[in-house]
Amino acid sequence: MILSFSFQCRIFAAAVSIGFLFAFIYHIFFALCTVSGAGKALKGITDIIYWCIFSLTLFLFMLKYNSGEVRPFCAAGSFMGMFMYYILLKDKANRILYPLFVFIKKLTLYILNIIKAPFYPILCPIYRNFNKFLIFFKKGLQNRLKCEKITLNYGQRFFLRGEKIAGSKDKKKIKSQNKQS
């Protein structure tokens, strides 16, 4: 399907605006993950979700306005919109987003503390006992892992070097037999 030049310009402008919008959305995701102290796994998951949504939106945009034809200027326009956002508005958005998210985080924690206060006398002893159990369980696991590491080390020596696990007397006999040979 042949598109007029003015329609192609409008499609390009729409692609640039989609890129600009999705760069802002990504910036919000990034600021939320940074303020909340999310780990690498959560950041990776949000990145995957973001790019899936962005790709789907760009595909649906091209399907509707380009009759399903993938035109390179649409993809280039969306990435150009992202680039323009990061050059023009990233710093200004940082000055607004980060303090806003820090305030929201503090407000949420304050509200949760107010909600949690009546239940604290009931849950505190349960939490203390559960914590003692976890410490006891963790120490038991650490001791078990030390035993396993020792066992694995002996097994590794036996299988990799082909020598028997022997006591110190047996080692002396083996050395003396090797010298005599």
C-alpha positions as CSV (number, residue, x, y, z in Angstrom):
1,M,0.0,0.0,0.0
2,I,1.4,3.4,-1.0
3,L,1.1,6.1,1.6
4,S,1.2,9.8,0.9
5,F,4.1,11.8,2.2
6,S,2.0,13.8,4.6
7,F,0.5,10.6,6.1
8,Q,4.0,9.1,6.4
9,C,5.1,12.3,8.3
10,R,2.1,12.0,10.6
11,I,3.0,8.3,11.3
12,F,6.6,9.3,11.9
13,A,5.5,12.0,14.4
14,A,3.2,9.5,16.1
15,A,6.1,7.0,16.4
16,V,8.3,9.7,17.9
17,S,5.7,10.5,20.4
18,I,5.2,6.8,21.3
19,G,9.0,6.6,21.8
20,F,8.9,9.7,24.0
21,L,6.0,8.3,26.1
22,F,7.6,4.9,26.6
23,A,10.9,6.5,27.5
24,F,9.1,8.4,30.3
25,I,7.4,5.1,31.4
26,Y,10.7,3.4,31.5
27,H,12.1,6.2,33.5
28,I,9.3,5.8,36.0
29,F,10.0,2.0,36.3
30,F,13.7,2.7,36.8
31,A,13.0,5.4,39.5
32,L,10.6,3.1,41.3
33,C,13.1,0.2,41.3
34,T,15.9,2.5,42.5
35,V,13.9,4.2,45.3
36,S,12.4,0.9,46.5
37,G,15.9,-0.8,46.5
38,A,14.7,-3.6,44.3
39,G,17.3,-6.3,43.4
40,K,18.7,-7.2,40.1
41,A,16.1,-9.9,39.5
42,L,13.2,-7.5,40.0
43,K,14.8,-5.0,37.7
44,G,15.3,-7.6,35.1
45,I,11.7,-8.7,35.3
46,T,10.5,-5.1,35.0
47,D,12.7,-4.6,32.0
48,I,11.3,-7.7,30.3
49,I,7.7,-6.6,31.0
50,Y,8.5,-3.1,29.7
51,W,10.1,-4.2,26.5
52,C,7.3,-6.7,25.8
53,I,4.7,-3.9,26.3
54,F,6.7,-1.5,24.1
55,S,7.1,-4.1,21.4
56,L,3.5,-5.0,21.4
57,T,2.4,-1.4,21.3
58,L,4.7,-0.6,18.4
59,F,3.5,-3.7,16.6
60,L,-0.1,-2.8,17.1
61,F,0.6,0.8,16.0
62,M,2.2,-0.4,12.8
63,L,-0.6,-2.9,12.2
64,K,-3.2,-0.2,12.4
65,Y,-1.6,2.6,10.5
66,N,0.8,0.7,8.1
67,S,-1.5,-2.2,7.3
68,G,0.9,-4.5,9.1
69,E,4.0,-3.4,7.1
70,V,7.0,-2.8,9.2
71,R,8.5,0.5,8.0
72,P,11.9,1.3,9.3
73,F,11.1,5.0,9.8
74,C,8.5,4.0,12.5
75,A,11.1,2.0,14.5
76,A,13.7,4.7,14.0
77,G,11.1,7.4,15.0
78,S,10.2,5.6,18.3
79,F,13.9,5.2,19.2
80,M,14.5,8.8,18.2
81,G,11.6,9.8,20.6
82,M,13.3,7.8,23.4
83,F,16.6,9.5,22.7
84,M,15.0,13.0,22.6
85,Y,13.4,12.3,26.0
86,Y,16.7,11.3,27.6
87,I,18.4,14.3,26.2
88,L,15.7,16.9,26.9
89,L,13.7,15.9,29.9
90,K,15.6,13.2,31.9
91,D,17.3,15.5,34.3
92,K,14.1,17.6,34.9
93,A,12.1,14.4,35.5
94,N,14.7,13.2,37.9
95,R,14.2,16.3,40.1
96,I,10.5,15.6,40.2
97,L,10.3,11.7,40.2
98,Y,12.8,10.8,42.9
99,P,11.6,13.1,45.6
100,L,8.0,12.2,44.8
101,F,8.8,8.4,45.0
102,V,10.8,8.9,48.3
103,F,7.8,10.8,49.7
104,I,5.4,8.1,48.6
105,K,7.6,5.4,50.1
106,K,7.8,7.3,53.5
107,L,4.1,7.9,53.5
108,T,3.3,4.2,52.7
109,L,5.7,3.0,55.5
110,Y,4.1,5.5,57.9
111,I,0.6,4.2,57.1
112,L,1.7,0.6,57.4
113,N,3.2,1.3,60.8
114,I,-0.1,2.9,61.9
115,I,-2.0,-0.2,60.7
116,K,0.5,-2.5,62.2
117,A,0.5,-0.9,65.7
118,P,-2.6,-2.6,67.2
119,F,-1.3,-6.0,66.1
120,Y,2.3,-5.5,67.4
121,P,1.7,-6.9,71.0
122,I,0.1,-10.0,69.5
123,L,2.6,-10.6,66.7
124,C,5.8,-9.7,68.5
125,P,6.1,-12.9,70.6
126,I,5.3,-15.0,67.6
127,Y,7.9,-13.2,65.5
128,R,10.5,-13.6,68.3
129,N,9.9,-17.3,68.6
130,F,9.9,-17.8,64.9
131,N,13.2,-15.9,64.6
132,K,14.8,-18.1,67.3
133,F,13.6,-21.2,65.3
134,L,15.2,-19.7,62.1
135,I,18.5,-19.1,63.8
136,F,18.5,-22.6,65.2
137,F,17.6,-24.1,61.8
138,K,20.3,-22.0,60.1
139,K,23.0,-23.1,62.5
140,G,22.0,-26.7,61.9
141,L,22.2,-26.2,58.2
142,Q,25.6,-24.6,58.4
143,N,27.0,-27.5,60.4
144,R,25.5,-30.0,58.0
145,L,27.0,-28.1,55.0
146,K,30.4,-28.1,56.6
147,C,30.2,-31.9,57.0
148,E,29.0,-32.2,53.4
149,K,31.9,-30.1,52.1
150,I,34.4,-32.3,53.9
151,T,32.8,-35.4,52.5
152,L,32.7,-34.0,49.1
153,N,36.4,-33.0,49.4
154,Y,37.4,-36.5,50.3
155,G,35.3,-38.0,47.5
156,Q,36.7,-35.5,45.0
157,R,40.2,-36.5,46.0
158,F,39.4,-40.2,45.6
159,F,37.7,-40.0,42.3
160,L,39.8,-37.4,40.6
161,R,43.3,-38.6,41.6
162,G,42.5,-42.3,41.8
163,E,43.9,-42.7,45.3
164,K,42.3,-44.3,48.2
165,I,41.3,-42.3,51.3
166,A,43.7,-43.6,53.8
167,G,44.9,-42.8,57.3
168,S,48.4,-41.3,58.0
169,K,50.0,-44.8,58.5
170,D,48.6,-46.0,55.2
171,K,49.9,-42.9,53.5
172,K,53.5,-43.6,54.8
173,K,53.3,-47.2,53.5
174,I,52.1,-46.0,50.1
175,K,55.0,-43.5,49.9
176,S,57.6,-46.1,50.9
177,Q,56.2,-48.5,48.3
178,N,56.4,-45.8,45.6
179,K,60.0,-45.0,46.5
180,Q,61.0,-48.7,46.3
181,S,59.4,-49.1,42.8
